[in-house]
Amino acid sequence: MVVGYIQAPVFHEHLVPAEPTIFRDAAVATRIFVNDAAKALLDGRIASNKIIGMSFRERKQGN
């Protein structure tokens, strides 16, 4: 899994890696951005470990 840092939550769809990738927001320690592959992986781990209080919010371009 790749971990990186971002300046702003704006992604160009054609540049987002296909493998599970997590991007950490350097300005907000508790906020991460994940691509679809990482979301699927984390959803499975969250469910199998019965973790509560964590959810994903989809950000649309321009939001």
Secondary structure, 3 states (H helix, E strand, C coil): CEEEEECCCCCCHHHCCCCCEEEEECCCCCCEEECHHHHHHHHHHHHHCCCCCCCCCCCCCCC
